Amino acid sequence: MKELLGKKANWGTAPVFLTAVATIFGAIMFLRFGYSVAHLGFLGTLVIIMVGHMVTIPTAMALAEVATNQKVEGGGEYFIISRSFGLTIGGAVGLALFLSQAISVAFYIVAFVQAFDPAIEFIREHYGWELADKRLISLPTLGFLALIMLTKGADLGMKTLYIVVSLLGLSLIMFFLGSTEYVPVEGFAKYTDTVADPDDFFLVFAICFPAFTGMTAGVGLSGDLRDPKKSIPLGTLSATILGMVVYVFIAYKLALSASPENLAADQLFMTKIALWGPIILIGLAAATISSALGSIMVAPRTLQAIAGDGILPHSKVNHWLARGRGVNREPANASIVVVVIAGIFLLIGDVDFVAQIISMFFMVTYGSICLISFLQHFAADPSYRPTFKSRWYISLFGALLCAFLMLKMHTGYAVLAMILMSLTYLGISTQMHERRGLAQLLQGAVFQLSRRLHIFLQKSKNDDKVGWRPSVVCISGDSFKRTGAFELLRWISDRYGFGTYIHLIEDYLSRESHDRACKDLERLVQMAHLSDAGFYIDTMVSPSTTSAIAQAIQLPGISGKENNMILFEFARNDEAAAVKIVDNFPLVHAADFDVCILSTSEKGFGYRNQIHIWLTSRDFENANLMILLAFIILGHKDWRRGIIKLFAVIPEKNMDDQRASLLELIKSGRLPIAANNVRVIAQTPEMNTSDIIMENSAEADLTIIGFRAEAVKARGNFLFLNYQTLGNILFVNSVHEKEIV
């Protein structure tokens, strides 16, 4: 891109300031501020000025901030947006910006022609010649400006800018020195008087808003500036503040010097107020032609920068538009495109219509710039170190206000602008694979939000027994052999819980084992992406299962709360894996962790239709945790057709009471277990509980069985090796009884 843009013109701050001032004090000031005072009164116009600058001042500050954080090259606002949001978003916003700049050329020329209205009327009255169509003036004017840019370049345009800004300043001085015979209404009413049936506030705002958009006009000259980091903030902010102050005095002068009816009837009533009326027409001509000249200088440079980044759909088109002519690489080809677009809108010829279209495109651009600044502040990226600093809340306010005003000004145009932006984005994204800018900003913002939430949660002291939710650590060395534990953790952490999945590599830490861990992590992240898993994934290199468990149970919870549950997994026929779990159970139990052990079978989770919960009189402390886990699992969409069946093996003498207690628990806890799915089985001395479970749960897709720490000591791994005919089994041990509320 640097090769295409070539050598800079080496300008200072003055061109930025003058280009902005010439565009701010333009057509709207002369032609539509009287209309605003007529329809809204002085106070209403004051509100428009304030609201308009509530958009432009945050944008100017954000623009100055982002510009002082990076080297700004050709393309102005487009360059800043694309290098912050990335080329895909930047290209979509940049094209909207370019269109607003190109259409502005037509807007200012249409307004320029209106400066000739008195002369046209004079010729008609005295010589009988009537101009058939004002486009007979506007189209040649466009051709003349195009000729200047194509033959003389921006240097001549900048010299002309000094002259027209001087004329503009003189016209304003003459306006403020003038007076009329109008006697203002006494009292406060003179500040609020309007015409009968005034136009809606937001319609007036949409028509007048282009008056404030000129503050970024000079930014488009960034590629020709000697020191953009200095010139852009200084020139842009000073022009914005000057424009706001002058506009307030213009509105006040109009309200004091003319009635609302006079201002509504004559859009050039300023000529009757000024000390010498014709100077207003000269000022209007100077302002509009200078604004048109500024836009016709800036728009081609924006398009040239867009093409230089290869945003447009064809490489030959990009190359042709990015080419420059001469030592300063003047964007001659891009200027031709600007002239064509301006010519199309000149044929429309309606100032108010074009003004509303321009307002929409500028709102999109300004909102994007403010959003960039806000995200950069919120992300707290150490590489973001601008020498000029705005405030995050000012930028956020500017972005939200832009969105609100777009919808209020004209919902149809706002929706159309959004649709065009979306289509442009989709078109660019099909050919551009760069995602760095937007992704980097959003990741930084999400990181900051996550960090603050974690700290908040860690500081909270809620009792886990009440309002309990699982925060699970799963440790497995067989992640690529069996996915049972992976799937179970995915269901538990989908909505109600939090999960951390650790893939264990039993080895000593070395360069080789570290590289293997990184590759395994990539595979696991891809698995999580494909399965839409909502838990954190990591790998751990450790010489033994025991050392890995000791490290894992001391890890901070991903939720910001401490982890409270550990999930182990082993294959049903793998006795050695069961032994490892049993050997490390005391370690986990000592740390006050709930323990879940998943015994997987070839059947897996079957059709994910039935979850069976088995309660016995010896492990009722586990009951509530088992029921809660079943409820949480059933909440996942994979189990949307699933049901829970509850089985209780209870001594015969307590059967009725225990059944009533279970039904009351289910009712009060609002658990999705139908009464006919609760079965109480009478326990007899000769009964083998495992046989009863296998007999009744052969069709279950997941069977949940409780176990006690004492049983692990007594029976060891054999406690978990029965039930050969069942599908997957989840053994549950609750270190403390949970409450179902």
N, C-alpha and C positions, 0 to 999 in steps of 0.2 A: 504494500500500500504506500509506503514512503516513496518508493521509486516513482509511482504514478502521480503522487501529489507534488513531488519536486520541492523546489526552493521556496522558502517563505518570503512574503513581502516585507517582513520585519517591522510591522507597525507597533505603536505603543498603545496606551490606554485610551487616548482621544477617539480613535475610530469606534471603539466599543461603546463609549459614552454617547458619541454623536449619532451613531446608527440607532441606538436605543431611544434617544431623545427624539430623533426625527420620526421614529415610528410611533412613539407614545403620543406626541403632539401631532396627530394626523387627522384623518378624515372624520373620525367620530367626534373629535373635539369641536370641529367647526360645524358639522352637519347634524349631529344627533344629540349634543348635550342640551341644546335648547329644547328638543323634543323630550328629553328625560325630565328636565325641570318642569315642562308643561304638564306632563302626565303623572309625575310623582311629587312635584314640589321640590323646594330646596332641600328639605330634610330627607325626603326619599332619595334624591340624587346623592346626598351625602352618604346615605346607607349603601347605595350602589358603589360609590367610590371606596368606602371602607371594606365592603364585602369583596370587591374586586381585588383590593390590595391584601386582603386576608388570604387570597390565592397567590398573588404574584410575589408578595414579600417572602412567605415561606419558600416559594419556588426559587426566588433569587438567592436566598440564604443557602438553600440546599444545593443549588447549582454552584455557588461560590465554594461551598464546603467540598463537594465531590471533585470540583475542578482543582482545588489546591491539594488534593491527595494523590494525584496522578499526573503524568505528563499528558497534556491535552494537545492532540494533533488536529488535523483537518476534519471538519464535520460538526464542530461545535457540540450542540446538545446531543446529536446522534452519537458522536464519539463517546461522550460521557455515559449515556445510557447503555450503549452496547458493551462498553468495557466494564460496566458494573453488573448489568443484568445478563450479559452474554449475547452472542450474535443473534440467537433465535428471537428472544424477546426484544432485543435492541433493534433488530431489523424490522419487526412489526411496528414498533413505536416510531422508529426512524422514518418509515414510509409514510405514516400518518403525519409526522412532523413536516416532512418534505411537501406533502400535499397541502397542508395548511399554509406553508410558506409560498408555494406556487400559486395557490388560489388567492393569497393576499395580494399578489401583484395585480390581478384583475380587480380586486376590491378597491385598491388605492387608485387605479386608473379610472374606474367608474366614478369615484368620488372626485378625482381631478377634473374630469369633464364637467362636473356640476359647478365648478368655479367659473365656467364660461356662461352660466345661465343669464346673468344680466347682459352680457355682450350679445348673446343670441337673441334675447328679447329686444335689445336696442336695434339690432340689424333688422329684425322683423318689422318693428314699428316704423322705422325711418326709410327702409329700403325695400320692404315688402318681400324680402327673401326669407323663407322659413326652412330651418334645418329639418330634413325629413327624419333623420335618425342620429342620435348622439354617438352611435357606434362609428359613424363616419369620422369622429374625432378620436374615440378611444382606441380603435384598432391601429390607426397610424401612430398614435402615441406609443403603443406597445412596440410597434416596429422600430420606432426611433430609439427607445430604451434598449431594445435587443441589439440594434446596430452599435450603440455605444459600448455595450458589454462585449460584443463579439469582436469589435475592432480595436477598442481602446483598453478594455479590461477594467479591473477594479480600481486601479490607480486614478483614472479619470473620474470614476464614480465617487471615490473618496474626496477628490478635490471639489467636485460639484456639491458634495454633502456639506462642506463648510459654508458654501454660499447659501444654500437653501435653509440651513439651520439659522443663519444670520437673519434671513428674511422672515423666518418663522418667529424668531425672538422679537423682531421689530413689530410684527403684526400683533403679538400679544401685548406688548407695551402700549401700542396705540389703542387696543381694545380696552385695557384697564384705565387709560386716561380719558376715554370718551364718556359721554352721558346722553340721556334722552329726556324728553319732556314727560315721560311716564312718572306718575306720582304713585309711589308704592303704597299698598294697603298698610294702614297703621296697625301696630301691635304684632302679635305672634302669627297672625293669619298669613302674612306675606311669606312666611317660610313653609307653609303647608298647602297653600292654594294650588289647585290643579284644574285642568279642563273638565268639563262634564264627561262622564263615562270614560275615565282614563284607562289606558292599556294596563294589562297585568304586570306586576312588578318583575316577574322573571322573564317576561317577553322583552321588557325594556332592558333588563340586565343582559340578556343574550345579545341584543343589538348593540349595546354599549361596551360589552366586555372586550372586544378587540382593541379598544382604546388603551387598555392596560397591558396587552400582550407584547407590546414592543420592547419590553425590558430585556427579553432574551435575544433580540435581533442581533446584537453585537457579538453574541457567543458564536454565531455561525462563522465568524471571521477568525476563529481560533487557529486555523492552519496558517494564517498570515500574520500572527502576532509574535512579537519578539519574546514576551514573557507572559503567556496565557494565565499562569497562576496568580500573577499580580493584576493584570489588566482586566480579566473577567470579573473577579469579585468587586474591584473598585469601580469599574465602569458600569456594571450592571446595577449594583446597589445604589450608587449615587443617582443614576438616571431614574430608578424606581421611586426613590424618596422625593426627588425633585418633581416628578410627574404627579405624585399624590398631592403634594402641597399646591401646585399650580391648578390642578383640577378642582380642588376645594374652592379656591378663589374665583375660578371661572364660573362655577355653579352659583356662588354667592353674588357675583356681578350680574349674571343673567336674571336672577330672582329679583334683584333690586331695580333692574333697568327695564323690565318688560313684563307684561301680563302673560299668564299662561296661554291665553288665546292667541296673542301675537306670536309667541314662541312656537306654538303648534302650527300656525298658519304659514310661517315663513322660516324655512330651515336655515336661511342665511341672515337671520335677524341680527347677527353679530355685526353685520355691515352698518346697521343703523345705530349701533351703540358706539362703535369705534370713533376715535377722533377724526380719522379719515377713512371713510368706508371702503374704498377700493383696496386698502392694505389688507383687509380680511380676505378678499378674493385672491390677492397675491400670496398671502400666507397660506390659504387653503391649497392653492396650486403648488406652492413650495413644499408644504407639508406632505401632500399626497404624492407628488412626484418624487420627493426624497424617500418617502416610505416605500413607494414602488421600486425606487432605485435600490434601497437597502434590501428589500425582499428579493429582487432580481440578482443581487450579489450573493445573498446567503443561500437561497434555495438550490442553485446549481452545485454549490460546494457540499451541501448535505447529500445531494444525489450522487455526486462524485465519490464521496466517502463511502456511501452505501454500496455502490458498485465496486469500489476498491476492496471491500470485504467479501465480494462474491455473493451478495444477498439475492440478487435478481436471478430469475430461473435459468438464464442461458449464459454461458461463459463469454460468448461473443458480444452479447449485449452489455455485460459487466465490463468487458475490456474497452468497448467503444465509449461508454459513459465515463469510465475512470480516466480516460486519456485527457491530458491537458496540453495547452499550447503555450509556447514561449518559455522564458526563463522561470516565470512564476507558476507555470503549469495551469493557466487559466482554464476553467471547466467549460470550454466552448461547446462541446457536444451536449453536456448536461443542460447548458443554457437553452439550447434548441428545444429540448423537452419541456422546460419551464415555460417557454414562450407559447408552445402549442397548448399546454394546459391552461395557461392564463387566457389565451385566445378563446378557448371553449367557454370559459366562465364570463368573458366579456360579452359574448353573444347572449348570455342570460340577462345581464345588465341590471339586476335587482340588487341594490346595495344591502337591504335588510336581509334578504335570503342568503346572500353570500356571507354576510356578517355572522349569521347563526351557524352556518356550516363551519366557518373558521373557528368560531368559539368552541365547538365540539372537539375539533382536532387539537386545538391548543389545550383544552381541559385534559384530554387524554395524556398529552405530553407532560404537562405540569404535574398532574397527579402521579405519573410514573417517576418523575424526578424527586418529588417529595417522598414517595414510597422507598426509593433507593436510599435516601438519606436516613429515613427512619430505621430501615432494616440494618443499615450499617451501624447505626448507634446501638440498636438492640442486640446485634450479634457480638458486639465488643471484640471485633477482630483486631489483634495487635498490629496487623499490617495497615489498618485504616488509621492514618495519622495526619489528617488535614491541618494545614496551618490556620485556616479560618474555620471556626466551629459554630454550627447552629445548635439547636436543641432538639432532642428527639420528639418532644411533644409538639413543637412547632411544625416539624415535618409531617407528623402523623395527622395533625389538624388540617394541614394543607391538602394532604392526600384524600382524607375523608370529605372535606369540603368540595373538592373537585368532583368526586363521585355524586355527591348530593346535588350540586348545582347542575350537573349534566342532566339528571333526571327531572329536575324542576324546570329547567329552561325549555326543554322540548323532549318529552319522553321518546317520541318516534325517532328523532334525530339521534338521541343518545343510544337507543337500541340499535339503530342502523350503524352508528359508529362502532359499537361493540361487536356487531356481526362482522363488519368489514375487518376489524382488528383481528378477530378470531380466525377468519378465513385466511387473512394474510399470514398469521402465525402458523396455521396448519400447512399452508403452502411452503413457507420457509423451512419448517421443521422436517418436511419430506426430503429436503436436500442438504440441510445443515445438521451435523451430528454433534455440534458443540453444545454442552450443557453447563459449562463451568460456572458462569456468572450467576444465574438464578439459583442453581443448586447450592453454590457456595454461600450466598446470602441467606437462603432459607435454612440451610444446615446450621449456620451460625446462630440464627434467631431461635431455632428449635433447641439448640444446645443450651442457650442462655435460659430459655423457659424451663427446660428439663432440669437444669442445675438448681434453679430457684425453687421449683416444686419439690425436688428431692430434699433440699435443706429444710423446707417447710414441713414436709412429712416426717423427717427425722426428729424435728423438734416437738412434734405433737406427741402427746402422752396417752393416747387412747388405749384402753384395756383390750388386748387381743381376744380375751374371752367373750367380750360383747362386741358384736359387729365384726366378727372375725372374718378374714379373707386369707386364702393361701398365698404364701410367697415361697415358691418351691425352687430348690436346687436339685437338678438331676445330673447324676454322674454316670456315664456309660462309656465303656471302651469298645462297644460293638455297634456304634452308630451306623456303620455302613453294611452291617450284617442284618440287623433287625431294626425296624422303625417303630416298634410298639411304644417305647418310652417317649420317643419324639412326638408321636401322635397324641399320647395321653397328656403330655405337657402342653401341647397345642390347645387341647380342649379345656384344660384347667385354667390356662392363662388367657383365654380368649376374651372374656368379659369381666369376670369376677376376681381373677387372681393375677399373680405376677410370676414369671418363670425365668430361670437361668439354666440353660442347657450347657453342660461342660462335657466335651469329648476328651476322654482320658487316653493319653499315650504313655504307657508304662516304660519309661526310659530315663536316663540321666540327661539333663539339659546340656545341649551342645548345638553347634551350628547346624548340624545335620537334622537333629530332632526338632530344632526351632523351625527350620525350613519346612519340614514335614507338617508341623503343627499349623503353619501359615497356609499351606496347600489344603489341608483338611478343613480349616476354617472357611476357606473360599467355597469348598464343596457344600459345607453345612449351611452357609448363608444362601447359596443357590437353592438348596432343599427348602429352607425356610421361606424363600421368596415364592417358589412354585406352590408350596402348600399353604401360603398365606398365614404362616405362623407368627404369633404376636409375642414372642419371648426373645430374650437376649441370648446370644450364642457365643461361646468362647471355647478355646482348647487349653488343655493343661498338660504339661510334660512333668511327670513325677515318677520317681523310682518304684513306688508301690501304691496300691489302692489305699492303704491306711494313711500314708502321707498326703495323698490327694484329698481324701475325705477331711483330714485335719485342716487342710488349707481351705477347702470349699465351705465348711461350716462357719468359718470366720470371715468369709467374704461379705462386703456390704450388700444389702438387698438392692435390686434394680429399681424397686419402687420407692426408695428413700427410707423405707422401714426395714428392720432386720429380717432376714430370712427366717421362716418358722417351720419349714418342712423339707425333708430330703426324700428324693425318689430314686430307688435302686431298680435295676432290671436284670433278669437272668432268664435264659431259656429253660423250659420245663425239665429237660433231660440233662442239664449242665449242673452236676452236683458240685463241681469245684467252684463255680461262680456263686452258688448258694452258700457254700462254706465261707467265702470271702465276705459276703454280706453279714452273715451271722457273727463272724469274728469281729467285725467293726461296729456291730450294733451297740455295744456298751459305750463306745466313743460318742456316737451320735446321740444316744439316749442321755448321756451325761450333759450334753450341751442343750438339753431341753428342746429338742427338735421332734416334731411329729415325723413318723417314719412310714413311708409307703413303699411296698416292694411289689413290683409287677412281675408276675410269672407268665411268660408268653408261651403260646403253643402254636402249632401249625395252623390251627383254625383262625388265629388272630382275633380281631374284633368282629368277625362275622359280618352280619348285615346291619350292625349298629341299631338294633331294634329293642333289645331287652337288657336292662341292668338289674341284676339280682343282688340284694343286700342280705347278708346272713348275720343275725344277732344270736348270741348265747348268753346265758345267765352269768358267765364268767368274764365277759368283756363288754358290759354295758357302758363302760366309760368311753369306749370307742364308737358307740352307736351314733351319736350326733355328728361326729366328724365323717363317718361313713355316709350318712344320709346327706350331709352338705356336699360332699364330693360328688355323689351321684347326681344331685340337683345341678351342680355346676357343670358337670359333663353333659348332662341332658340339655343344657342351655345352648350348646353349640349346634350350628346348622347341620353338621354331619349326623346328629342324633335327633333331628326334628320329628321323626316318626317314632322315636323311642318311648318306652315306658319303664317305670321303676316297679319292681316287685320286692316286697319286704317279707322276709322269713325270720321268724323268731323261734328258737328252740328253747323252751321254758319248762321247768318242772310242772307236772300236771296240776298240782295244787294251786299254782299261781297263774294259771292260764288266763282266766277271765279278767283278772285285775290287770295283768300285763297287756292283754289285747286292748282293753279300754284305755290304758295309758298310752299305748302306741298310737291309737286312733286320735286321741286328744292332742298328742304331740304333732301329728301330721296336720290336724285341723288348725291348731294355734300357730304352727310354724308356716302355714300356707304352702305346704309342700305338694308337688304334683304326683301324689300317690293315691290312687283310688282305693276306697275301703275294701273292695273285692280283690285287690292285689296285695292285701296284708294277710299273711297266713301264719298262724301260731301252731307250732308242732309240739306235742307233749313229749317231754324228755323222760326216758326210762333208763335205769342203770345199765342195761345191756346194749343201749343204743350207741352206735358208732356215728358220730356227727359227720365225719367226712363222707361216709357212705350215703347218709341222708342228703347232703349237699349235692353229691354227684348224681343222685337219683332225680332230684328236683330241678337242677340247674344245667342239665346237659344241653339245653337249647339256648342258654343265656349267652349273650355276646360279650358281657363283662360281668364277672362275679366279684363282689366285694366282701371280704371276710376280715373280721377283726382278730388281732392277736395281742397277747400280753407279754411284757418283758420277762415275767417269770417263766412263761412257756418256752421262750427262746433259750433260757438257761437250761431248762429241763430237757428239751427235745432237740435243740440245735437246728441244723439245716433240714432235718426230717419233718419239721413243722410245715415246711413249704413245698415238700416234694411229693405229697399225695395229689389227689384230684387229677389223675392222668386223663380222665375222659372229658374234662371241662375245657372250655376255651380259655381266653386270657383271664387271669385272676389278679385282683389288686388286694394285697394284704395291708391292713391299716392298723397303726398303733398311735393313739392319741396320748401325748404326754400329759395333757390336762383336758378335762372334759369341756367340750364346747357348749355354748348355749345357743339354742335356736330361738330367735326372737322374731 
